[in-house]
Amino acid sequence: MVKVAQRCNLACDHCYVYELQDTTWRDKPVVIAEESADRLAERIAEHARDHALPAVRVVLHGGEPLLAGRRRIEHLVSVLRSALQGLSDCDISLQCNGTLLDPEWLDLFRQYGVSVGVSLDGDRTANDRHRLSRNGRSSYTAVLKGLELLRRPENRALYSGLLCTVDTANDPVAVYEELLSHEPPMIDFLLPHSTWEHPPPGHDTAATPYADWLLAVFERWYTAPVRETRIRRFEDIMELSLRGALPSAPVVPAPVVPPVSDFIVVESDLSVELPDNLKAAYDGAAATGLNLIEHDFDTVARHPSVVAARGEGPAPLAADCVECPVVRLCGGGLRAHRFRAPDDFDNPSVYCADLRRLTTHIHDRVVADVRELFGRAS
């Protein structure tokens, strides 16, 4: 993930980059420089060559990445394509808020094969609970204009999906159907990045408001007569649930490890950081002290904090999680959501009760349906 811009034209109050515990973005260049883009491309190509990587994924991110400007974005994607030509396939995507998309941006993305994801939290009321512009005005109409452009036939192949942050004050089925009206190929539902010290709205260890919200969406999505879109969170739980559940399939137990952090963040000054959701924990939580000027990606991969973020270090999960019967389905939740001083990340997720209910319900639902189907077939 490359932070091409360190500022945003929106002021979302649930933003984990600007509104939570971390302030390190203030000390970084507002946008990535062209010479930094050149160095980044060299380092990625070096790593791809050394390890014979068949493919590399690069996500352009921010802030709002389009604030970097067309010339700078075009330079970055062109040097990435050039550096990896003949070495690896290069999958470049961009996650934006949709308000700045215009025909010229889409022409550029078609030229270089850059897919685009957009953040949207529901209809105007739901979206404007949090996702307002810096002057306090609604961002909804501008987002819809961007989505209309993405849905045009010439741009449709670039449209990767929608990212929605869950707010339990919004009606879950209404939010899902609003998102569905924009014809996304995939929807990602994001739990608000929170910790035990700064819990999410409505948090109660004796209740499961986030699971209840997501399960209302799940039932609407799962029982539809046709599959209307993909929902990554649900599909991942279903896949894990069905391992070994089919009568004819071998039992392949899922490893008891936390969710893999399969990306590294390169900031606009070429410093290398851990997944940026860790910024919800404390100031500087994502820092590694490494940078691509002095260090290659092999050095990054060996760094103890990176090893821990991948779930490969000693005791990657809290003891309560290791003994939990649903840990193979939830993986203990995101590392950021497990933070509480003085134990750091050696805790269950602040969403523990929600994850247990969510994964148990989906597991029991799909396993029962598949076994019934096989029973009828036999």
PASE-880467 format. One record per residue: residue in one letter; x negated, y negated, z of N, C-alpha, C in turn; chain. Coordinates in steps of 0.02 Angstrom, whole numbers, plus 50000, padded with zeros to 5 digits. Atoms other than C-alpha are relative to their C-alpha. Example, Ala and Ser with C-alpha at 12.3 -4.5 7.8 and 13.67 -1.06 7.14 Angstrom:
! PASE-880467
REC_A_49955_50059_50000_49385_50225_50390_49955_49940_50000_A
REC_S_50042_50059_49997_49316_50053_50357_50039_49945_50037_A
This chain:
! PASE-880467
REC_M_49958_50059_50000_50000_50000_50000_49956_49938_50000_A
REC_V_50041_50060_50007_49928_49833_49947_50042_49939_50017_A
REC_K_49966_50061_49980_49981_49673_50033_49977_49943_49954_A
REC_V_50021_50050_50050_49974_49556_49884_50019_49929_50021_A
REC_A_49981_50066_49975_50059_49413_49977_50015_50006_50075_A
REC_Q_49992_49998_49927_50059_49372_50163_50056_49954_50024_A
REC_R_49944_50043_49980_50212_49258_50162_50063_50026_49968_A
REC_C_49936_49978_50028_50396_49281_50125_50046_49940_49994_A
REC_N_49951_50053_50010_50536_49170_50060_50063_50011_50041_A
REC_L_49946_49988_49953_50658_49251_50182_49974_49998_50071_A
REC_A_50019_50000_49929_50659_49245_50372_50042_50052_50036_A
REC_C_49961_49946_49971_50732_49414_50418_49981_50009_50073_A
REC_D_50017_49998_49930_50745_49423_50606_49982_50070_50025_A
REC_H_50022_49932_49981_50714_49612_50607_49934_50020_49966_A
REC_C_50061_49985_50037_50553_49599_50505_49944_50020_50048_A
REC_Y_50053_49976_49956_50415_49702_50585_49933_49967_49985_A
REC_V_50063_50034_50016_50278_49600_50498_49996_49933_50036_A
REC_Y_50002_50069_49976_50325_49425_50556_50036_49988_50066_A
REC_E_49955_50017_49945_50455_49438_50694_49989_50042_50063_A
REC_L_50009_49957_49942_50391_49572_50813_49935_49983_50036_A
REC_Q_50056_50011_49953_50226_49593_50907_49935_49978_49967_A
REC_D_50064_50013_50033_50090_49567_50776_49997_49931_49969_A
REC_T_50009_50066_50030_50020_49400_50720_49939_49996_49954_A
REC_T_50063_50000_50037_49867_49454_50621_50009_49974_49929_A
REC_W_49988_50025_50068_49949_49403_50455_49980_49926_49994_A
REC_R_50016_50071_50001_49915_49222_50504_49928_49986_49978_A
REC_D_50072_50011_50013_49727_49245_50481_49977_50029_49933_A
REC_K_50017_49969_50063_49733_49328_50310_50017_49954_49942_A
REC_P_49984_50041_50059_49732_49248_50136_50073_50006_49982_A
REC_V_49929_50001_50016_49905_49197_50081_50016_50049_49943_A
REC_V_49992_49952_50055_49884_49299_49920_49933_50034_49987_A
REC_I_50061_49964_50016_49757_49426_49860_49964_49965_49942_A
REC_A_50039_50033_50053_49617_49350_49755_49986_50050_49944_A
REC_E_50013_49957_50056_49577_49417_49582_49937_50042_50010_A
REC_E_50061_49960_49987_49401_49469_49635_50013_50055_50051_A
REC_S_49981_49947_49953_49480_49566_49779_50037_50056_49964_A
REC_A_49965_49950_50040_49595_49653_49655_49950_50042_49961_A
REC_D_50052_49963_50037_49441_49701_49553_49966_50051_50045_A
REC_R_50033_49955_49953_49356_49775_49706_50045_50057_50021_A
REC_L_49951_49949_49983_49513_49868_49756_50004_50054_49946_A
REC_A_49996_49953_50055_49526_49947_49584_49937_50044_49996_A
REC_E_50063_49962_50001_49342_49999_49591_50001_50053_50055_A
REC_R_49999_49953_49945_49366_50082_49761_50049_50057_49988_A
REC_I_49951_49948_50014_49523_50175_49708_49974_50047_49946_A
REC_A_50028_49958_50054_49440_50236_49548_49943_50043_50026_A
REC_E_50055_49963_49970_49286_50289_49646_50027_50061_50039_A
REC_H_49971_49946_49960_49394_50393_49764_50033_50052_49955_A
REC_A_49967_49954_50046_49495_50468_49622_49949_50043_49963_A
REC_R_50053_49964_50036_49335_50517_49530_49966_50051_50046_A
REC_D_50036_49956_49954_49248_50591_49683_50041_50061_50020_A
REC_H_49957_49945_49977_49399_50699_49728_50043_50030_49945_A
REC_A_49962_49974_50058_49468_50734_49554_50075_49996_50013_A
REC_L_49929_50008_49985_49636_50665_49605_50041_49998_49936_A
REC_P_49958_50002_50060_49771_50703_49477_50043_49937_49996_A
REC_A_49956_50059_50000_49873_50551_49531_49985_49957_50060_A
REC_V_50008_50050_49947_49863_50394_49636_50064_49959_50002_A
REC_R_49941_50043_49991_50011_50298_49707_49979_49934_50032_A
REC_V_50014_50066_49973_49996_50111_49736_50066_49962_50006_A
REC_V_49940_50039_49987_50136_50010_49816_49980_49928_50013_A
REC_L_50013_50071_49990_50131_49821_49800_50052_49974_50050_A
REC_H_49958_50016_49942_50201_49745_49959_49982_49931_50026_A
REC_G_50014_50064_49970_50205_49590_50066_50018_50001_50074_A
REC_G_49968_50056_50031_50283_49480_50136_50043_50017_49940_A
REC_E_49966_49992_50064_50369_49454_49972_49947_50001_49945_A
REC_P_50056_49995_50047_50247_49519_49839_50005_49954_49940_A
REC_L_49994_50043_50059_50319_49413_49698_49975_49930_50012_A
REC_L_50029_50066_49985_50257_49258_49788_49927_49996_49978_A
REC_A_50068_50001_50025_50084_49309_49726_49996_49970_49930_A
REC_G_49998_50030_50067_50137_49248_49553_49985_50050_49945_A
REC_R_50005_49953_50056_50144_49331_49382_49928_50011_49979_A
REC_R_50069_49991_50024_49963_49298_49333_49961_50046_50046_A
REC_R_50038_49960_49953_49893_49375_49491_50024_50072_50001_A
REC_I_49973_49932_50001_50010_49525_49488_49979_50036_49936_A
REC_E_50020_49968_50063_49973_49557_49304_49926_50019_50002_A
REC_H_50071_49984_49996_49787_49549_49338_49990_50064_50042_A
REC_L_50008_49942_49956_49802_49676_49480_50022_50064_49965_A
REC_V_49976_49938_50030_49907_49803_49386_49959_50018_49938_A
REC_S_50039_49984_50059_49802_49787_49229_49932_50029_50019_A
REC_V_50065_49972_49981_49637_49818_49320_50008_50069_50032_A
REC_L_49986_49933_49974_49715_49965_49412_50009_50050_49943_A
REC_R_49990_49956_50057_49774_50042_49249_49934_50013_49964_A
REC_S_50063_49993_50036_49606_50010_49167_49950_50044_50038_A
REC_A_50049_49963_49960_49501_50079_49311_50017_50074_50005_A
REC_L_49979_49930_49991_49603_50240_49323_50013_50036_49934_A
REC_Q_49988_49968_50065_49622_50272_49136_49952_50057_49989_A
REC_G_50041_49941_50011_49559_50446_49098_49980_50036_50064_A
REC_L_50017_49969_49936_49537_50484_49285_50062_50030_50033_A
REC_S_49940_49980_49963_49710_50494_49365_50060_49964_49972_A
REC_D_49938_50037_50012_49890_50454_49331_50007_49948_50055_A
REC_C_49993_50055_49952_49928_50289_49415_50073_49980_50006_A
REC_D_49931_50016_49987_50101_50269_49491_50002_49935_50039_A
REC_I_49999_50065_49967_50125_50084_49532_50073_49980_50012_A
REC_S_49933_50023_49984_50281_50024_49622_49995_49936_50040_A
REC_L_49997_50063_49964_50336_49864_49706_50063_49998_50042_A
REC_Q_49942_50007_49956_50449_49836_49856_50011_49927_50013_A
REC_C_49987_50071_49995_50532_49666_49856_50069_49988_50030_A
REC_N_49933_50016_49974_50684_49575_49924_50049_49983_49944_A
REC_G_49956_50007_50057_50754_49552_49749_50019_49929_49981_A
REC_T_49976_50068_50013_50784_49364_49760_49962_49964_49945_A
REC_L_50042_50035_50050_50643_49314_49641_49996_50037_49933_A
REC_L_50002_49964_50063_50670_49444_49506_50033_49959_49944_A
REC_D_49972_50034_50058_50698_49368_49334_49979_50039_49937_A
REC_P_50017_49962_50060_50685_49427_49152_49925_50003_49986_A
REC_E_50072_50000_50013_50501_49378_49141_49964_50051_50045_A
REC_W_50030_49949_49957_50456_49485_49292_50015_50070_49973_A
REC_L_49982_49933_50025_50550_49633_49219_49963_50016_49936_A
REC_D_50041_49988_50060_50460_49611_49052_49931_50024_50019_A
REC_L_50066_49981_49977_50295_49621_49145_50000_50070_50028_A
REC_F_49998_49934_49969_50347_49774_49243_50012_50055_49948_A
REC_R_49993_49951_50055_50405_49863_49085_49934_50011_49964_A
REC_Q_50063_49996_50036_50240_49824_49002_49950_50045_50036_A
REC_Y_50050_49962_49961_50139_49903_49143_50029_50059_50037_A
REC_G_49970_49942_49968_50262_50034_49203_50002_49996_50075_A
REC_V_49996_50010_49928_50290_49962_49376_50073_50008_50022_A
REC_S_49931_49991_49975_50444_50028_49467_50013_49952_50058_A
REC_V_49981_50053_49953_50541_49913_49583_50053_50026_50048_A
REC_G_49951_49988_49948_50629_49944_49748_50022_49934_50031_A
REC_V_49971_50062_49973_50742_49814_49829_50029_50013_50069_A
REC_S_49971_49996_49933_50791_49784_50011_50068_49967_50001_A
REC_L_49931_50026_49995_50977_49761_50043_50033_50037_50058_A
REC_D_49972_49969_49939_51073_49792_50205_50075_50010_49996_A
REC_G_49928_49989_50006_51251_49802_50137_50033_49943_49963_A
REC_D_49965_50055_50033_51383_49677_50082_49976_49933_50028_A
REC_R_50024_50067_49980_51366_49489_50109_49997_49993_50076_A
REC_T_49999_50007_49927_51417_49496_50292_49945_50041_50033_A
REC_A_50050_49956_49971_51305_49644_50333_49930_49976_49985_A
REC_N_50066_50021_50020_51157_49580_50235_49979_49935_50035_A
REC_D_50017_50066_49972_51168_49404_50306_49997_49999_50076_A
REC_R_50013_49997_49928_51164_49463_50487_49926_49988_50014_A
REC_H_50072_50003_49987_50976_49469_50468_49960_49969_49943_A
REC_R_50042_50015_50057_50916_49434_50291_50018_49932_49970_A
REC_L_49986_50069_50022_50933_49244_50276_49936_49968_49972_A
REC_S_50057_50038_50025_50822_49124_50181_49972_49956_50056_A
REC_R_50033_50039_49948_50704_49010_50276_50041_49939_50020_A
REC_N_49958_50057_49981_50832_48869_50272_50067_50023_50030_A
REC_G_49941_49973_49968_50963_48984_50348_50057_50018_49954_A
REC_R_49947_49985_50048_51062_49012_50189_50000_50075_49981_A
REC_S_49992_49930_50021_51126_49178_50124_49952_50017_49943_A
REC_S_50042_49976_50054_51009_49280_50015_50038_50048_49954_A
REC_Y_49963_49945_50032_51147_49396_49954_50010_49989_49925_A
REC_T_49986_50012_50071_51193_49314_49788_49937_50008_49958_A
REC_A_50063_49995_50037_51010_49302_49734_49979_50072_49993_A
REC_V_50018_49929_50004_50981_49486_49776_50042_50035_49947_A
REC_L_49955_49968_50049_51133_49538_49673_49979_49982_49929_A
REC_K_50023_50018_50067_51067_49441_49523_49939_50041_49980_A
REC_G_50058_49958_50014_50903_49535_49537_50020_50071_49985_A
REC_L_49978_49932_50012_50993_49701_49548_50036_50008_49933_A
REC_E_49967_49998_50065_51098_49659_49396_49948_50006_49944_A
REC_L_50054_49995_50050_50936_49635_49298_49970_50071_50000_A
REC_L_50029_49933_49996_50866_49801_49361_50045_50052_49969_A
REC_R_49953_49950_50025_51023_49893_49309_50011_49995_49924_A
REC_R_49993_50004_50073_51014_49834_49128_49967_50060_49967_A
REC_P_50027_49940_50032_50980_49977_49007_49925_49998_49988_A
REC_E_50071_50004_50015_50807_49912_48961_49956_50003_50062_A
REC_N_50039_50000_49938_50755_49902_49145_50016_50059_50045_A
REC_R_49974_49949_49955_50848_50050_49218_49946_50048_50024_A
REC_A_50053_49952_49981_50695_50164_49217_49953_49973_50053_A
REC_L_50043_50031_49949_50604_50040_49330_50031_50000_50069_A
REC_Y_49962_50007_49938_50738_50044_49466_49989_50061_50044_A
REC_S_50016_49942_49958_50673_50154_49607_50049_50010_50057_A
REC_G_49951_49990_49948_50807_50122_49737_50006_49941_50048_A
REC_L_49985_50051_49951_50867_50024_49888_49974_50022_50069_A
REC_L_50021_49990_49930_50798_50006_50064_50047_49962_50045_A
REC_C_49951_50030_49956_50925_49972_50200_49980_50011_50073_A
REC_T_50013_49995_49928_50888_49934_50383_50066_50009_50036_A
REC_V_49937_49985_49966_51021_50010_50495_50015_49948_50053_A
REC_D_49974_50043_49947_51124_49890_50600_50067_50031_50021_A
REC_T_49939_49965_49979_51256_49979_50704_50060_49954_50006_A
REC_A_49943_50046_50001_51362_49821_50703_50037_50002_49933_A
REC_N_49969_49994_50066_51399_49857_50519_50034_50068_49993_A
REC_D_49966_49937_50012_51522_49989_50463_49958_50044_49955_A
REC_P_50047_49959_50039_51415_50135_50400_50025_50020_49931_A
REC_V_49974_49978_50065_51529_50197_50262_50007_49940_49953_A
REC_A_49995_50060_50042_51561_50020_50200_49932_49980_49974_A
REC_V_50068_50015_50022_51373_49989_50195_49979_50047_49945_A
REC_Y_50020_49951_50050_51343_50151_50100_50035_49986_49933_A
REC_E_49964_50010_50063_51479_50115_49972_49980_49935_49966_A
REC_E_50027_50061_50031_51415_49938_49946_49934_50014_49966_A
REC_L_50064_49982_50031_51240_50005_49914_50012_50042_49938_A
REC_L_49985_49955_50055_51313_50139_49801_50025_49961_49939_A
REC_S_49972_50039_50055_51401_50006_49696_49945_49971_49956_A
REC_H_50056_50027_50040_51228_49948_49637_49961_50056_49965_A
REC_E_50025_49942_50038_51192_50122_49564_49926_50016_50014_A
REC_P_50070_49985_49986_51029_50157_49655_49984_50074_49988_A
REC_P_50018_49929_50006_50938_50318_49609_49983_50031_50068_A
REC_M_50015_49976_49933_50888_50331_49793_50014_49944_50050_A
REC_I_49992_50047_49945_50929_50249_49959_49957_50025_50058_A
REC_D_50036_49985_49939_50812_50244_50108_50033_49960_50056_A
REC_F_49974_50033_49941_50892_50206_50276_49945_49996_50053_A
REC_L_50055_50013_49954_50766_50128_50394_50027_49983_50069_A
REC_L_49984_50019_49932_50786_50129_50582_49960_49937_50018_A
REC_P_50037_50060_49981_50739_49959_50654_49936_50018_50037_A
REC_H_50063_49982_49968_50556_49968_50702_49999_49971_50071_A
REC_S_49993_50017_49930_50560_49968_50891_49957_50046_50042_A
REC_T_50039_49960_49954_50467_50035_51042_50037_50004_50067_A
REC_W_49970_49997_49933_50507_50081_51223_49997_49933_50035_A
REC_E_50006_50065_49968_50448_49909_51276_50045_49948_49967_A
REC_H_49955_50045_50037_50553_49823_51142_50049_50044_49962_A
REC_P_49955_49951_50030_50697_49944_51110_50048_49968_49949_A
REC_P_49954_50026_50051_50820_49929_50966_50065_49976_50030_A
REC_P_49935_50023_49975_50988_49840_50986_50045_50059_50017_A
REC_G_49953_49948_49980_51113_49946_51081_49968_50064_50026_A
REC_H_50034_49940_49978_50981_50068_51142_50025_50023_50068_A
REC_D_49976_49970_49938_51044_50187_51276_49980_50073_49997_A
REC_T_50025_49931_50003_50956_50351_51317_50056_50051_50009_A
REC_A_49944_49954_49992_51126_50426_51358_50048_49999_49940_A
REC_A_49957_50006_50059_51203_50378_51190_49959_50008_49937_A
REC_T_50035_49989_50064_51161_50404_51006_50031_49955_49946_A
REC_P_49966_50044_50048_51224_50250_50912_49971_50004_49930_A
REC_Y_50030_49999_50066_51099_50265_50770_50013_50067_49964_A
REC_A_49981_49936_50029_51131_50450_50743_50073_49999_49978_A
REC_D_49929_50003_50017_51319_50419_50746_50009_49961_49935_A
REC_W_49995_50041_50060_51298_50283_50614_49976_50039_49939_A
REC_L_50028_49964_50057_51188_50388_50502_50042_50062_49982_A
REC_L_49960_49940_50014_51299_50543_50520_50065_49982_49966_A
REC_A_49941_50021_50038_51450_50444_50461_49982_49992_49926_A
REC_V_50023_50004_50070_51350_50405_50303_49987_50069_49972_A
REC_F_50015_49932_50023_51290_50585_50292_50063_50037_49978_A
REC_E_49939_49963_50017_51466_50657_50294_50032_49972_49938_A
REC_R_49972_50030_50061_51525_50533_50163_49959_50021_49939_A
REC_W_50044_49982_50055_51374_50573_50053_50002_50075_49985_A
REC_Y_50005_49928_50006_51369_50761_50084_50064_50032_49972_A
REC_T_49936_49971_50020_51555_50793_50053_50026_49971_49934_A
REC_A_49978_50027_50064_51567_50691_49893_50002_50055_49947_A
REC_P_49994_49946_50050_51623_50799_49745_49940_50004_49953_A
REC_V_50062_50000_50039_51465_50748_49650_49947_49963_50040_A
REC_R_50054_50034_49965_51296_50692_49712_49991_49931_49971_A
REC_E_49997_50068_50025_51307_50504_49696_49932_49966_49997_A
REC_T_50068_50026_49998_51128_50462_49740_49959_50045_50046_A
REC_R_50043_49964_49953_50980_50531_49836_49992_49958_50063_A
REC_I_50016_50033_49936_50954_50489_50020_49943_50038_50031_A
REC_R_50062_49965_49982_50777_50531_50069_50003_50031_50070_A
REC_R_49999_49976_49931_50805_50547_50257_50041_50064_50006_A
REC_F_49958_49941_49995_50946_50672_50237_49970_50059_49962_A
REC_E_50028_49947_50040_50862_50772_50100_49940_50033_50034_A
REC_D_50057_49972_49964_50704_50793_50204_50022_50046_50056_A
REC_I_49975_49958_49946_50802_50861_50352_50031_50064_49972_A
REC_M_49969_49941_50030_50901_50977_50239_49948_50050_49975_A
REC_E_50052_49955_50025_50746_51046_50157_49967_50039_50056_A
REC_L_50030_49966_49943_50665_51085_50324_50049_50048_50033_A
REC_S_49950_49958_49969_50828_51158_50390_50009_50066_49963_A
REC_L_49985_49941_50040_50843_51281_50247_49940_50046_49991_A
REC_R_50057_49955_50004_50668_51353_50262_50015_50063_50040_A
REC_G_49987_49937_49967_50699_51536_50301_50073_50013_50015_A
REC_A_49930_49991_49984_50887_51511_50313_50037_50043_49949_A
REC_L_49968_49960_50052_50928_51600_50150_49985_50074_50011_A
REC_P_50011_49928_49988_50952_51789_50164_49944_50029_49959_A
REC_S_50050_49971_50044_50834_51821_50019_49933_49965_50004_A
REC_A_50062_50040_49998_50700_51695_50068_49957_50019_50060_A
REC_P_50044_49987_49943_50547_51727_50175_50002_49944_50050_A
REC_V_50001_50052_49948_50536_51635_50339_49933_49964_49996_A
REC_V_50060_50041_50003_50412_51493_50319_50008_49945_50051_A
REC_P_49988_50051_49949_50409_51397_50482_49965_49935_49984_A
REC_A_50030_50066_50011_50378_51212_50469_49949_49986_50055_A
REC_P_50050_50015_49948_50222_51152_50560_50027_49948_50049_A
REC_V_49979_50048_49949_50250_51059_50722_49950_49943_50001_A
REC_V_50043_50059_50005_50168_50895_50674_50044_49939_49990_A
REC_P_49961_50060_50012_50228_50715_50671_50004_49985_49926_A
REC_P_49996_50019_50071_50283_50637_50506_49933_49974_49975_A
REC_V_50066_50019_50027_50130_50616_50396_50001_49928_49976_A
REC_S_50008_50068_50026_50074_50438_50367_49958_50006_49937_A
REC_D_50035_49983_50061_50030_50466_50186_49979_49938_49961_A
REC_F_50025_50059_50035_49978_50289_50146_49956_49959_50047_A
REC_I_50045_50046_49965_49844_50166_50197_50017_49930_49974_A
REC_V_49985_50068_50019_49872_49978_50195_49936_49962_49986_A
REC_V_50055_50045_50016_49750_49863_50107_50028_49929_50002_A
REC_E_49975_50068_49991_49776_49684_50163_49971_49954_49947_A
REC_S_50021_50046_50053_49750_49530_50055_49927_49981_50004_A
REC_D_50073_50013_49994_49572_49509_50123_49959_50064_49992_A
REC_L_50030_49934_50010_49533_49694_50082_49984_50036_50066_A
REC_S_50004_49960_49939_49537_49744_50266_50048_50058_49993_A
REC_V_49961_49939_50005_49606_49919_50286_50036_50012_50066_A
REC_E_49960_49990_49940_49746_49953_50408_50041_50063_49996_A
REC_L_49954_49943_49996_49859_50093_50466_50069_49978_49976_A
REC_P_49932_50019_50022_50043_50099_50414_50026_49940_50038_A
REC_D_49985_50065_49970_50114_49928_50445_50058_50001_50048_A
REC_N_49948_49998_49949_50261_49987_50549_49971_49999_50071_A
REC_L_50032_50004_49935_50134_49998_50691_49997_49929_50027_A
REC_K_50000_50069_49978_50142_49809_50697_50057_49987_50050_A
REC_A_49947_50006_49950_50300_49835_50801_49975_50014_50070_A
REC_A_50023_49978_49934_50194_49904_50944_49965_49944_50039_A
REC_Y_50036_50054_49966_50070_49767_50988_49955_49966_49949_A
REC_D_50040_50040_50045_49960_49634_50910_49935_50038_49983_A
REC_G_50060_49965_50022_49825_49718_50806_50005_50075_50002_A
REC_A_49993_49927_49993_49896_49894_50825_49982_50037_49936_A
REC_A_50015_49966_50063_49869_49933_50640_49928_49993_49977_A
REC_A_50069_50015_50022_49689_49871_50630_49955_50061_50007_A
REC_T_50051_49948_49996_49545_49989_50594_49930_49972_50006_A
REC_G_50067_50029_50001_49399_49868_50581_49962_50014_49935_A
REC_L_50031_49983_50063_49362_49933_50406_50023_49953_49945_A
REC_N_49980_50040_50059_49366_49843_50238_49968_50030_49938_A
REC_L_50023_49969_50062_49343_49891_50057_49941_49965_49969_A
REC_I_50063_50031_50023_49198_49772_50033_49941_50043_50022_A
REC_E_50055_49962_49971_49087_49876_50147_50012_50075_50003_A
REC_H_49984_49930_49987_49178_50043_50161_50039_50030_49942_A
REC_D_49961_49965_50050_49242_50172_50039_50058_50038_50034_A
REC_F_49941_49968_49973_49402_50273_50059_49983_50064_50038_A
REC_D_50021_49943_49960_49308_50426_50123_49985_49978_50072_A
REC_T_50013_50027_49933_49247_50320_50269_50066_49984_50035_A
REC_V_49934_50013_49972_49426_50263_50296_50033_50064_50024_A
REC_A_49966_49937_49983_49491_50442_50296_49971_50033_50062_A
REC_R_50032_49969_49942_49366_50494_50430_50008_49959_50064_A
REC_H_49995_50043_49941_49405_50349_50547_50048_50031_50051_A
REC_P_49957_49966_49950_49478_50415_50712_50072_49976_50001_A
REC_S_49932_50025_49998_49630_50301_50705_50040_50024_49940_A
REC_V_49966_49974_50059_49671_50360_50529_50015_50073_50008_A
REC_V_49989_49929_49985_49650_50541_50580_50060_50008_50046_A
REC_A_49945_49997_49953_49769_50511_50726_50067_49983_49966_A
REC_A_49939_50021_50035_49896_50423_50614_50026_50055_49954_A
REC_R_49980_49944_50043_49897_50576_50500_50025_50059_50042_A
REC_G_49977_49945_49957_49941_50685_50650_49950_50056_50003_A
REC_E_50050_49947_50001_49777_50780_50639_49954_49998_50060_A
REC_G_50043_50004_49941_49697_50724_50801_50023_50046_50055_A
REC_P_49979_49959_49943_49706_50810_50970_50066_49975_50029_A
REC_A_49936_50017_49969_49881_50815_51049_50036_49944_49964_A
REC_P_49968_50055_50036_49968_50714_50913_50070_49985_50024_A
REC_L_49932_50011_49975_50136_50733_51001_50001_50003_50075_A
REC_A_49990_49995_49928_50196_50708_51178_50020_50072_50018_A
REC_A_49986_49932_49978_50214_50868_51280_50075_50016_49993_A
REC_D_49928_49989_50006_50404_50847_51283_50020_50016_49929_A
REC_C_49984_49988_50071_50405_50844_51093_49978_50070_49978_A
REC_V_50027_49935_50021_50298_50999_51071_50048_50056_50021_A
REC_E_49955_49949_49974_50423_51099_51175_50071_49994_49974_A
REC_C_49931_50014_50022_50577_51026_51090_50019_50045_49941_A
REC_P_49979_49955_50055_50677_51145_50977_50011_49966_49933_A
REC_V_49988_50033_50064_50708_51011_50844_49938_49964_49974_A
REC_V_50058_50039_50020_50530_50945_50830_49979_50015_49928_A
REC_R_50019_49985_50068_50503_51036_50666_50043_49963_49949_A
REC_L_49956_50038_50044_50647_50935_50594_49989_49925_50004_A
REC_C_50010_50073_49993_50609_50762_50663_49927_49981_50005_A
REC_G_50071_50014_49996_50421_50778_50688_49980_49953_50057_A
REC_G_50015_50047_49946_50433_50672_50845_50014_49928_49983_A
REC_G_49987_50069_50021_50484_50519_50746_49937_49963_49982_A
REC_L_50057_50040_50020_50373_50381_50682_49955_49985_50060_A
REC_R_50048_50014_49946_50216_50350_50783_50014_49932_50032_A
REC_A_49987_50066_49972_50260_50166_50804_50057_50001_50051_A
REC_H_49942_49998_49957_50425_50211_50887_49986_50036_50066_A
REC_R_50016_49963_49939_50334_50311_51022_49959_49958_50049_A
REC_F_50046_50040_49959_50236_50166_51096_50034_49977_50065_A
REC_R_49981_50029_49935_50250_50122_51280_49936_49998_50043_A
REC_A_50057_50006_49956_50112_50055_51391_50017_50031_50068_A
REC_P_50072_49995_50018_50010_50123_51476_49983_50063_49961_A
REC_D_50012_49936_50033_50033_50288_51382_49986_49993_49926_A
REC_D_50007_50012_50072_50014_50209_51210_50053_50040_49962_A
REC_F_49953_49964_50043_50093_50333_51087_50015_50070_50026_A
REC_D_49989_49934_49970_50098_50484_51204_50068_50003_50033_A
REC_N_49931_50000_49975_50287_50476_51221_50046_50027_49945_A
REC_P_49950_49988_50052_50441_50540_51132_50021_49934_49967_A
REC_S_49976_50060_50035_50518_50419_51008_50053_49964_50041_A
REC_V_49946_50038_49969_50627_50279_51074_50067_50021_49970_A
REC_Y_49940_49974_50033_50753_50357_50953_50009_50075_50013_A
REC_C_50000_49928_49989_50731_50531_51030_50070_50030_50001_A
REC_A_49932_49973_49996_50914_50560_51074_50035_49998_49932_A
REC_D_49970_50007_50066_50969_50496_50903_49972_50052_49952_A
REC_L_50031_49953_50046_50844_50605_50810_50022_50072_50015_A
REC_R_49977_49932_49982_50897_50760_50907_50070_50012_49973_A
REC_R_49931_49990_50024_51081_50733_50867_50003_50001_49924_A
REC_L_49999_50004_50073_51050_50684_50686_49976_50065_49968_A
REC_T_50029_49940_50031_50938_50832_50644_50039_50063_50017_A
REC_T_49961_49940_49981_51041_50960_50741_50064_50004_49960_A
REC_H_49937_49999_50038_51202_50909_50656_49988_50019_49927_A
REC_I_50013_49986_50071_51128_50911_50480_49977_50073_49992_A
REC_H_50024_49930_50003_51037_51076_50514_50059_50048_50004_A
REC_D_49945_49953_49990_51192_51164_50579_50049_49997_49943_A
REC_R_49951_50009_50054_51302_51093_50441_49977_50035_49937_A
REC_V_50022_49973_50064_51196_51143_50292_49984_50074_50005_A
REC_V_50015_49928_49993_51137_51311_50360_50065_50040_50000_A
REC_A_49936_49964_49999_51317_51363_50396_50030_50002_49930_A
REC_D_49971_50002_50067_51372_51308_50222_49963_50047_49953_A
REC_V_50038_49957_50045_51231_51400_50134_50012_50074_50016_A
REC_R_49988_49930_49981_51258_51560_50233_50070_50022_49980_A
REC_E_49932_49983_50023_51445_51553_50196_50001_50011_49925_A
REC_L_50003_49992_50072_51406_51531_50012_49970_50067_49981_A
REC_F_50032_49935_50015_51289_51681_50011_50045_50058_50021_A
REC_G_49955_49947_49978_51417_51782_50109_50055_50013_49949_A
REC_R_49949_49992_50051_51550_51749_49979_49972_50032_49937_A
REC_A_50031_49973_50061_51428_51790_49838_49986_50074_50006_A
REC_S_50016_49929_49990_51384_51958_49916_50062_50042_50009_A
